[in-house]
Amino acid sequence: MPTDFANKVALVTGAAMGMGFATARAFAEEGARVVLSDVSQGGLEEAVRTLENEGHEVTGILCDVAQEDQVAHLIEQTVATYGRLDAAFNNAGVQSDACETADATSAEFARVNSINLFGVWCCMKYELAQMRTQGSGTIVNCSSLGGLVGLPGRSIYHGTKHGVVGMTKSTALEYAAQGIRVNAVCPGTIDTPMVQRMVERGDLPLEEIVREQPIGRLGRPEEIASAVLWLCGPGSTFVIGHALPVDGGFTAR
């Protein structure tokens, strides 16, 4: 299906590495002017430099999505730089350590929710305001297989990702008739720096995780990028409020 984004403007949060960087690169390779955003200044500068060296037109804007004023500035600067916003991948998120609910702390609950749930809501709020003015746009929110199923020890993280799916569906219904499409992607276990850190800490036993994937391997960031571009592109114009599993078959069992 066609995914040409020539003359389009795309925004990716959490773009310094992993799925975010792969998606920013994919947008750029399809001709988009891309705004990369991340909370890590060093990581963001490196990602922007890499894509610029590949010949792409990109801009980096530092942003903590848990801070509404920074998100407002992000969208304002995106539009000031490129004049519009056509596609957004709200990818920024954090994992929470596995923990029984009775042993979890309110501080950890607040931290994860402030980024994974409030951060996505906040990004949508300002993206939608701009897209509503334009009368067009597409948004993809990053949920997870954790937004579709439950797993022991993951109530905080899975709660936020279920919340992303709910927000996506409701928001999609609000804006479908206004030329704006909102969907979510639900990645399985993807070979990203975050997953690698969890494996190194012993939070994710790699052999066991691979065995649980019907496809028999971890996913690749580029596979999530392909799904996001499809959801943002002209091949999915009748797809509204969908939570698309990209998980190697995990949730099909």
N, C-alpha and C positions, 0 to 999 in steps of 0.2 A: 504494500500500500504506500502511496506517496507521503513523504514527511518533509517536504521542502519548506524551509523556514526563511527563505530569502526575504530581506527587508522586514523581518519580524524582530521583535524585542522580547527576549526571554530572561527571566529572573530565576536563580536557583539559590536557595538558602542551604546552609551546611555544605558549601561547595568546595571546601578546601581539600577534601579527600573522599575516597570511597564512592558511594552511589551518587553523591552530589557532584563531585568532580567529573565522574564519568558522564553524567547527564549534561553538565555544562559543556563539556567537550562535544558531546553528540549534537546538542543544539548548534554549537558553533560550526561543526562540520557540515551541518545542513543549511548554513548560510545566515543563521540568526546573529544579531548583535546581543551579547550575553552579559548580564550583570551577575557576578559571583558575589555571594555574601557569606560571611562566616564570623564566628566570635574570635577565632584565632588569627591575629594579625600576620604572624609569620607564615602560617599555612596558607592564608589567603593570598599573600604577596607571591608565594611560590607558585600557587595554582595559576594566578593571573599571568605571571612571567612565562610559565610553561605554554599556555595557550597563545600568548602573544608571539612567542618564538615559533609557534606552528603557523603563524600568519593569520590568526583570528582577531576579530574586533571584540574586545572584552573590557569590562571595567570591574574593579573590586571595590566593595563598600563594606566596611566593618559594621557588624550588627549583632547584638544579643537579642534574639527574638522574644526573650522573656521581658524585655523593656519596651513598653509601647512607644515611648518617644523615639527610640532608635528605629523601630519598625516604620513609624511614620516618616522619619527622615530617609530611610532606605527607599521607600516608594517615591517620595518627593524627588530624591536625587536621581533615581532611575528615569523618571519622566523628564526632569530637567536636562538630563544628558542625552536621551534618545527620543524624547517627544511623546512616548506612548509605552504601553505594556501589553503585549499580546499573549504571553504564556508565562506561567509561574509554577515552579515545583517547590512546594513547601516541605523541604526535606530535613531541616535541622531537627535533631532529636538526641536524646541520651538514653542509655540503658540504666537499669537499676539492678543492684546485686540481688541474687536469689535469696529470698527470705520469707519465712512464714509470716502471715499477716499479723499475728499477735506479737511478733518480735520486731516488726517494722517501726520506724520512727516517723513522727509527723513532719519532721524536717525533710526527710527523704521524699515523703509523699509530696510535699510542697515543691521541692526542687524539680522533680520529674514532671509534675503537672505544669509547672510554670513554663517549661520549655516545650514539652511534647503536646500539650493540649492548649494552654493559653497562647503559646507561641504560634501555633497553627491558626487558631482563631484570629489572633491579632494580625497576622500576615494577610489572611483572607479579608479581613475588614478593610484594610487600606488598599489591597489589590482590587477588590470589588468596587470600591468607590471610584477608582480610576477607570476600570473596565466598563462600569455603568455609564460613565461620561462618554466613553468611546462608542458604546453599544456593541462591544465584542470583547472576546478574551476567553482563555481557557486556564483552569487551575487544576493541578494535581496535588493532592495532599499525600504525604507519606504515612501510611498506617503500617501494618505488619501482619504476618500470620497471627501475631498476638492480638490483632483487632478482630479476628474471626474465631479463635478458639481460646480455651483456657489452659494454663499449665501450672502445676504446683510451684509455689515460691515466686510467682511473677504477677501478683495481683496489682501492684502499683503500675508496672510497665504496661501490662495488658489492659488495665483500666484506661490508661491514657489512649492507647491505640484503638480500643473499642470506641472511645469518645470521638476520636478523629473520624471514624466511619460514620458515626451518628451525625456529627456536624456536617460532614460532606454531603450526606443524603439530604438533610434538611436545607442546606444552603443551595444545593443543586436545584431543588424545587422552587426556591425563591427566584432564581435568576435564569431558569431555562428559557423563559419567554422573552428575555431581554438580550439574547444573543451571547450569553455567557454560559459555558459549560464547566461544571465542577465534578471531578471524580477523585478517586483515591487508588493508589497502588499499595498492595500488601505483600512486601517482600518476605520470602522465607529466610533461611540462614544463608547470608551472602558473605563471600570472602572479602571482607573489608578490614581496615585497621581496628575498628571497634570489636569485631568478632575475633580477630587475632589476639587482641589483648585479653578477651574473655577466656580464650583457649589457654593462653599462657598462665593466667591466674588459676586455672582449674575450674572455672565456672561452667565451661562448655567442654565436655569430653569429646574430642574431635571424631574419633572412630564411631562413637555412639550416635553423634549427630548425623554423620554421613550415612550410617545404616538406616536412620529414620527417614532419609530422603528417598522416595521411590525412584528418583532419577539416579541415585547412587553417588552424588557429589554435592558440594556446596555450589550456590549460585555465583555468578560473576556480576560485578557492578554494571558492566555494559549491558547485561540482560535486563536489568531494571531500567537503565537509560532507554533502551529500545521500547519498553512498555510505556514509559512516560511520554516519549515523543509520539507514539501512536495515539495515546489518549489526548494529546494536545493538537494532533494533526488532522488533516482533512479526511483521513480514513476512518475516523470515529465520530463523525458529526451527529450520529443518532444515539450516542452513548452519554447518558446523563445520570449522575448520582450512583455510579457503579464503584464497587470496591473490588479491584482486579487482583486476584491472587497470582503472584509470580514466585512460586515456592517449590518447584520441582515435584509437585504432586502431594505435598505434605497435607494440605487441607482437603484433598479429594478422598482421603481414606475413610 
